[in-house]
Amino acid sequence: MALRDVFGHIDAHLDESIATLSEFCKIPSISAEKRAQPEAAAFVRKVLGGLGIEGREFPTEGGPNVVFGEYRAGEGRPTLLFYNHYDVQPVDPLEEWKTNPFSPVIEGNKLFARGSGDTKGNLVAQVAAIRAFLAAGEPVPCNVKFVVEGEEEVGSPHFRSFVEANRGILKADGATIEGGEHSMHGVPKVEFGCKGTLYVELTARTAAVDQHSMWAPILPNAAWRLIQALDTMRDREGRILIPGWTKDAMRPTKEMHAYLRKAEFREKELLKAWGIKAPLVKKSGTALLEHAMFSPTCTICGFRSGYQGEGTKTVNPAVASAKVDFRVLPGMKTAKQLAILRGGERRVPPTAGGVAVVPRGLRHGLLQRDRRRPVGERARCELRGERVSRAERAHPDRGLPERCEVLRGVDGEVLALSEENFGDGHPAAGL
């Protein structure tokens, strides 16, 4: 027996593996919407059970269960831990899909479905590999532990509680996480790390209610105010303009550059696949790859304001919200970056020119990206505000005047920037 027999078994049973993956991908386990998480966890146990591995579900503090299973190859052998997740990202905008994201289809030797590659496909492939070793009579080279959680796509806010409660069973000589790719030559890559994420929602409220657009010449517009704020945070080539943003960032070493220069990078193929004519910066090849790997980002992930339905509605919106993610480099701590982002903010409610900054959100040292809900509804719940006659008594630490609007949100305090912080009347960098 040889590895040739292992690969032969994988090829011979490819249809079975694809069928398993297709069934897995039919489960709409969108963690941002808290959908079908128990069903997905049960399917993971079923897949592991096919190898004779007992998949056990472990509770988390307030989140979905984590599935754990272990294959023992033998004493004295090293142990490898496979980390995966059974949750997937939202599918919006649905109209951009050519097929139903939860009805897997195969076109051109590719399977199209939400989660097929991130990371339901990873788990099915790993299980297929172990099954092939066993069927070929080859010894599995290491002990394998499977850890499959259900909230990776929202920042794993409850995963730490599982880790801290079960450190003993998680001991291993090494671990892998999804996300690895192949080089342009088809050679598997080993990646030594990734950027961190700070995810926030910025909300501008300029009035209590929407107005007819006939009044636009004399009234503020929340959408334009938020656009003005966002425009001060990044230039047209993607450079972040917030003062002090990269002060703590670790600079790439000569060794890092040397490794990266060994990786062939042909951006034209990627740009063609994405339908983009040219990159944001005037670089190519290795220089473009280095720029992508070693640069922080400021990305508008979503923007909502005013009327979004069919047809027309002449409205001057009172509220605008944007979801923004910042990819941070080694050395940049999300809590500190959040403080820099808020810059010169004061703990007062937003005026007609104010922009509220709400993290999504820093809990237990882990970043939680917010559950997906309509931004307009979220903004109304969090930033409608309520008139409080004795705000000073209720919030003595905030130094609020007796009569003001106190903003209360489901995530706790909502800190805001007032128009006083903007020298020219518009939000400035350092928001």
N, C-alpha and C positions, 0 to 999 in steps of 0.2 A: 504493500500500500504506500502511496505517496500523496503529496499535496495535489497532484494531478487528479486523483480520485475525489478529493474534497471539492475541487472546482467543478469536476464533472457532475457531481451530485447537485451542486447549486444550479448548474445550467439545466440539468434534466428536470429539476423541480421548480423552475422559474415561474411557470404558470401558477403553481400552488402559492408561491410567495406573493405574486402579484394579486391573486385572489384574496389573500389574507390582508394585504395592504389596502386593497379597494374596500373591503368590508370595514376596516379600521377608519378609513377616510370618510365613510358615510356618516360617522358620528360627528355632529356639529359642535365639538367641544371648544367653543369660543370662551376663553377665560374672562375676557373683558366684559362679557355679557352673562357670565356664570351659567353657561349652557352645557348640558350633557356631560358634566364632569364625572359624576358617579358611573355613567354608562361607559365612558372612556376608560376609567380605572378598572372596571370589571373586564373590559376587553383585554387590557394589558395582562391581567391575571390569567385570562384564557390563553393568550399567546404563550406566556411563560409555562403554563400548565402543559402545553403541547410538547415541551422538552422534559416534562417530569419535574419542573421547578415549581415549588409552592410559592405563589405570589401572595404576599401579605400586604394588606392595606393598613397604613399607619396614619392616625389622625394628626392634623396640625391645629394650631391655636387660631381658629376662625376661618380656616381655608379648606380646600378640598384635600382628600387623602393622598398620601404618597405611597406608591406601590414599590415594594422591595422583594427581590428574589435572588437566590444564589445558586450557582452551579459549582459543585466541588469536583475539581479534576484530580485532586490528590494532595496529600500532605507534602510539604516541602516545595510545592510549586508556588510561583509568584501569584499575586491576586490583582486582577484588573477590575476597576469599577467603571461601568458604563452609566453615565448620566444622560437621561433623555427626559422629554416631557410629552404628555399626551394632549396638552391644550394647543390651540391654534389662534392665529390672529383673526380679527374681524374681516369680513369679506367685502365691505364697502369700498368703492361703489359697485354695487352688484351689476349695474348695467354695463360695466367694462369687461365683465366675464363673457367669454364666448359660450361657455357651458356652465351648468350648475356646479358651484364649487364643492358641493357635497354629493355629487353624482359622478364618480370617477370615470374618465374616458381615456382611451389610449389612442394617440395620434402620432405617427412618425416615430414609433418606438419610445414614446414618452408618455408617462401617466400624468394626467392633469387633474389635480384635486387639491383643495386646501389641506395642508399638513403632510402632503405626500413626501416632501423632502425635509420638513422642519416640524417635528422630528419623528413622525410616525414611520416613515420609510427607514430611518436609521435603526429603530428598534427591530423592525421586521427583518432587516438585513443581518443584524447581529444574531438574532435567533436562528436565521437560516444558516449562518456560518457554523454555529455550534452543532446544529442538527446534521450538517454535512460531515463534520468531523466524526460524529458518533456513527453515522451510517457507513462511512468509509472505513471504519475500524481504526481510525487514527486517534491517538490520544490528544485530547484538547490541551494545548500547551500551557494553560494557566487556569486558575480558579477565576470565576467571573461573578461579579455582583451587579445586579441591575437596580438602579434607582430612577424611578419615573414619577415626576411630579406633575401637577396640573395648573401651575400659575406662572410658568416661565415667561410667557408673553406679556404679563403685566408686572414683571419685575420681581417675581418670587417673594411676595410680602410675608408669606407665612412659612416658607421653606426652612428658615433658620430654626424655628421651633422644633421641627422634625430632626434636624441635624444635631441640635444640642441635646435632645432627649435620647438619641440613638447613636452616639459616637462609637460605641463598641462594635456594632455590626457594620459600620462604614469603613473600618480600617482596611487599607489596601496599599499595594506597592505603587500603584499608579492609577490615574483616572483619565477618562476622555469625556469631552463634551461635544455636542453636535456643532456644526458650523465649518468643519474642515472642507477644503476644496481640493481640486486638482490643478496643476499648473497647465499652461497652454500646451505642454507636451503630453498631458495626461498623467503626470506623475503626482501621486498623493502628496499633499503639503502637510508639514507639521507647523502649527501656529503656536506661538509662545504667549499670546495674550490678546486682549481686545480692549477697545476703549470703554470707558464707563458712560453712564447715561444720567443726565438730569432732565427730567420731563416736567414742564410747567404749563399752566393754562393762564393766559393773559386775557383779562376782560376789561373793556372800556364801557362805562355807562355815562351817557351824556344827558339823559332825561329820564323822567319817571315812566313815560310811555312813548311809543312811536308817534311821529307826526306825519301829516300829509307833506309830500315833497314840495308843495308850493311854498312852504315856509323855509326851505333850505337856504335861501340867501341870508337869513338872519339867525339861523339856529345851528348849533354844533351837530356834527354827524359822527356817531360812535365808530362806524366803520373806517372813515377817514382818519379819525384820531388814533385808532389802533394801528392802521397802516403807517401813519407817521411815526409811531413809536417803534414798530418793527423795522422800519427803514433805517433807524439810527443804530441798529444792533449789528448789521452786517453790510459789507459793501458788495458791489456787483460781481466780484470774483470770489466771494465766499469768506473773505477775511472778517473776523469778528472785531467789532469796533468798541466793545465795552472796555473801558479803562481797567487795566490790571487783570484782565481775564486769564491770561496765560502766565501770570507771574510765577506760579508754583509748578508749571508744567516741566516735566523732565525732558531734556533735549535728547534726541536720538544719538546713540554712541556710534563710533566708527564701526564697531562690530555689527550693530544693527544695520547700518547702511551696507556693509559688505555682504551680509546674508541676503538683503533685499535685492541687491544688484545681480545676484545669481538667479533670481526668478525672472523668467522671460515674461514680458508683459506686452501684449498687442492690443492696445485700446480700441483699434478700429473694429475688431470683431465684437467687442462689448457694445460699443456705440451703435453699431448696426443692429444688434439684437434689441437694444432699447429704443431704437428709432430716433437717435440723437445725432446731429450733424457734427458737433464739435464739443470738446469738454469746456468746462467753465473757465479754466486757466490755459494760457498758451504754453503748454508743456506736452511732452510725449514720452512714450517708452518708460524707462526706469524713473526718470524725473517726475513723470506724472504719477507713477505708482507710489513713490516716496511722498509726494504731496498728499495723496489720498490716505496713506497710512499714518503719517506723522502730523496731520493737521486736525485741530478741533473743529467742530461743526456747530452751526446754528440753523436748524431746519424747521420750517413751518410745516407741521404735519396735517393741519386742518384749520380752516377759517370759516366762521359762520356769523352772519349778520343779516338783518332785514328779511326780505321775502325770498324763499327758495322754491316755491311751488311752481306749478305750470302757469303759463301766461304771464300777465304783468300785474303789478301792484305798486302804485306810486307812493312810496313810503320813505321817510327820513328816519332811519333806525336809531333807537335809543340805546341799544346794546350790541356789542361786537365781541366775539371771543376767538382766540387763536390757541391751538395746542402746539407747543414748540418743544422739540427735543434738542439738547446739547450733548454732543459726544465729547467727553473730556479725556484728556491724556493722563498717563501715569503721573502722580504727584498732585493732581487736581482733585480735591475732595468735594463731593457734591454739596455737602452742607455749606462749605465755605463759598463755593461758586454761587449758590443760591443767595448768600448774603451780598456778594459782589453784584449779582444781577439786580437785586433790590436797590443797591446803591444808596442814594441819599433819601430813601423813603422815610416818611414819618407815619406814625400810627394814627392816622386820621382817615376818615372815609373819603373816597374819590369825589372830586368836584366834577364840573362839566368837562374838565380836561384830564381827569385822573385815569390811571390804569392799575387795576388790581393784579397782583402776582400771586398765584396759588400753586404751591408745589403739589405734584401728584405722585407720591408725597413721601417724605423721609420718615420711615418708621423702623425702629429696631435696627438702624444702620443700613437697611436695604431700601432701594428705590422701588416704589410702587407706582406704576403708571396707572392712571385712573381707569375705572370701569367705563366702558363705552356707553354714553347716554347722549341724547341730543344736547348739543352745547347750549342752545337757547333755553331749554328747560333747566339745565344745570345752572346757567347764569341767573335765571330768574329766582331759583331756589336760594342761591348763595348771595346774590348781590342786590336783591330787591331792597334789603335793609328794612329796619323798623324804627320808628321814632321812639326814643327812650328819654324820658324827662330827667332821670337821675343817672345818667351814664357814668358820671364821676364816681358815684357810690358803687355801681355795678362793676366798673373796671378802673379802680383807683390807680393801678399800675400803668395805665395807658395815658394818663394825663389828659383825658378828654374833657371838653367843656360840658356844662350841665345839659345843654340841649344840642344834640347832634344826632347823626345817624350812626348806629352801631351795626356793623355788618356781621352776620352770623352765618356760618356755613357748616355743612355736614362734616367737613374735614377739620373743624376747629376754627382757629382764628383766621381771618382773611385780612392780610396786610395790604395797604393800598398806597399808591403814590398820588400825591396831590399836585395840582397845577402849579403850586408855588415852587415845586422842585425843578420846573422847567424854565430856564432863563428866558427863552424866547416864546414861551407860551405853548411849546410843543414838547412832548416826551423826548428825553435825551438819552444818549448811550449811558449805560450803567443802570438801566431800568430795573 
